[in-house]
Amino acid sequence: MVADRDEALKKQVWIAVAVLVVAAIGAASVWRSTSGAQAPGGAGQASTPAGQAATPSVEAAPTASTRPPHPVPDLARTRESLEIAQDPFSSGHPEERRWLDQHGFPNGAQWTRYQQASDAELDQAARAGDTVAATMFDARRLGADPKAESRLLAAGADGDLFALSLLSSWKAGAHAAGIPEAYAISRVAEMRGDLTATLHREMMLGARLSGDQRLLAEAEALHLNLHLNALYRQKHGVDPPPVEMRPYQADPEDTAR
């Protein structure tokens, strides 16, 4: 049982590192492709002040009649036909697979394919209605597209906790001033059901926050969570659904104590 628990912990650690790396590499690739066109002083960067997350807003989605064809139409969009061993985000709990699908996390096929996809492919898949592709494309555009952060937060309001995970990872790696924001966004993901965000947050941030900064980040997390709830009401006209906590593989020896 201890060995199984250690393996599950190692997998969660690997997931945290992988999410951080893909967010950082995506942001770096966008910066390289756009830095030559930016004016001195960072023109083209988001104008949000340091220490304050962008305000999410509702944007109109493409209608079915205007959507382009999906660039990879045969790519699995759920985990139903895939092996658990192929899932980069699952701890092995059978109910967790459904939870991951419902909260925006890519399955193994999407994760592998979209990390290698071009910006044009991700953009087309996103416009075709693929929300995972949209999230990964927006994560690449962070720092270059002023609206990318707002779109990720809006996705988080709709239950996409993978979007919040990528945004938090980017904030943690972009600049020191973004660390409190990264903490706050990660706390919101935890409040909205992703219990593994605690592990990821300590890995990314650890001792990088003072006690006072941590308290302020906690307050910002409460404020941001309320804003996301308000955004959901604005878009759907009803209160957000009850939070469903992420299932996880428990050690029977721990539950027996």
N, C-alpha and C positions, 0 to 999 in steps of 0.2 A: 504494500500500500504506500509506503514511504517513497519507493522508487517511482510509482505512478504519479504521486503528488509532485515529486521533483521534476519529472518529465513535463507535467502540465505547467509548472512554474517556468521551466526553461522555455516552453513554447510561447507563453505570454510575454516573457522578456524578449524573445526574438521578434514577436509581433510588434512590440513597442519600438524596437530598433528599426524594423522594416518600415513602419509608418513614418517615423522621423526621417529616415533616409530618403524615401520616395518624395516626401514633401519638400525636403531641402534640395534634392537634385532637380525636382520639377521647377522650383522657384529659381534655382540657379540657371537652368536652361532658358527660362523666359527672360531673366535679366540679361544673359549674354545676347539673346536675339534682339532685345529692344534697347540696350544701353547706348548703342550708336545713334539712335534716333532721339534720345532724350536730351533735353537742354540741361545746362549746368544747374545744380541745385535739386536735381531729381524730378524734373518735369515728367509727368506720366505716372508718377507714384501716387498711391492713395493719399488723400489729404487729411486722413484721420489723425488727430493729435496722438502723440505717444501716450500709452497708458489708457487709451479709451478705444474699445472695440467699435467698429463701424456699426451704424444703425441699420438693421436689416429692413428690407422693403419688399413689397410684393411686386413681382414682375410677371407680365403676361406670358404664358407658355404657348409654344406653337400649337395651332390646331391640327387635328389629324389630317386635314386636307392639304396643309402646307408642309407637313413633315417629309424630309427626304428619306430614301431607303436606308436601312441600317447597313453600315459598311461590313459588318460581320454577322449576317442574319442567323447563322447556325450556332452562334455562341450561346451557351447555356446562361439563362438569366436568373435561375434559382438553383438551389442546392439539391433539389429532389433527385436528380439523376447522377449526382456526383458522389464519390466516395469520401467519407469523413477524413481519411488519411490525406486527401488532396486539398483539404480546406486549410488555408493559412491562418484563419482567425478562430477556429473552433477548438475548444478544449476536449471535445468528444461527447458532450451531453447531447442526447438526441433532440431535446427541445430547443437547445441553443441554436441549431441550424436554422430553424424557423425564425427565431428572434433575430438572427443576423441578417436574414433576407429582408425582414420587415424594417430593419433599422439601417439599411443602406450599405452594409458591408459587402464588398465584392466576394463572389465565390472564387475558387481556385482558378477556374478558366478565365474569368474576367480579370483577376489580379495579374495573371501572367501575361495575357494578351494586351491589356491596357497600359501596363508599364512600358511596353515596347511600341505602342501605337504612336503615330505622329499626331501633332496638334490638329491637323485637318481631319484625321480619322476620329479622334475623340470628339471634336466639334460636331461632326456629322452624326455620330452615334448619339450625342446629347440632343441634337435637334430632332432625331428620330424617336425621342422619348425614353432613352436609356439614362436613368437617373444616376447610376453608378459612373457611367462615362462622364456625365455632366459634373459630378463631384470631383472626379480626378482631373478633369480639364480645368475647372475653376482653381483647384489646388496648384496646378502648374502656372496659372495666371496671377497668383498672388504677388503683389509688389509691382505688377505691370498694368493690370486692369483694375481701376479704382472700384469697380463694382463686384469684383470676385469675392471679396470678403463678405459683403452684404448677401450675396447669393448663397454662400456656404452657411451663414447664420440663418437665413431664411429656410434652407434645407433642413437645418437642425431643428427649427421650429416645427417642421412637418414630420419630425421623427428620425431624420437621417443623422445618427450619432457618429457615423464614419466621417461625415463632413466636419463635425466639431472636432473630431480627433485629428484630422489633417490640419485644420486651422490652428489648433493648439500647438501641434508639432512645429508648424511654420513660425508661429509667434515665438516659440522657445528658441529657435535657431537663427532667426533673422537678425535680432539685435538685443542687447541686454535690456533695453527699455520695454521690450515686449514680454519679458518673463512674467510679470504680474498678470498681464492679459492671458498668457498661455495657461497659467494656473487657474484663473477664473473660468475660462472656457472649458477646461478639463473638469472642473468641479460641476459645471452645468451638465456636461455629459454624464457625470456620475449621478447627479440629481434626477436625470431623466432616464436612468435605468442601467447605465453601463458601469457595473461594479469594478471592472478591470481597469477603469480610468485611474483608480488610485495607484495601482502599480506603475502604470505608464507615467503618471505625473511625478512620482518620486524618482523614477529613472531619469526623466528629462530635466527636472528642476532640483530635486534633492535639497541641498543646503544653499541653493542660489538665492533664496528669499530670506530676508530678515523676518523676525517675528512681527514687526509692524507691517511690513509689506504683505505678509501672509494674511493678516487680519483685514487689510484693505482689499486684497484680492478676494477673500471670502465675501465681503460686502458687495463687491462688484459682481460676483457670481450670482448672488441673490437678485441683484438688480437686473442682470442680463436674463436670468431665467424668467422673471416676470415679463420682460420685454418680448421674449420668444412666445410666451403664452398669449400676450396681447396680439402679436402678429398672427398667431394661429386663429384667434377669434376674428380678426379683421378679414382673414382670407376665407374662412369656412363658416363664420356666423355662429359657431358653437364653441363651448369650452373644449380644451384639449382632452383627449381620452386619458384614463388613469394610467399612471406610469407602470410599465411592465418591467420588472427587474430581469436582468440578463441571467438566464440559467447557467449553472456551472457545475463541473464535475466535483462533487464533494467526496472527501475521504471518510468512509464509514467509521473509522476509528475516532475521527474528530466529532462526528455527529452523535456517537455513543457516549461521549463524556458529559 
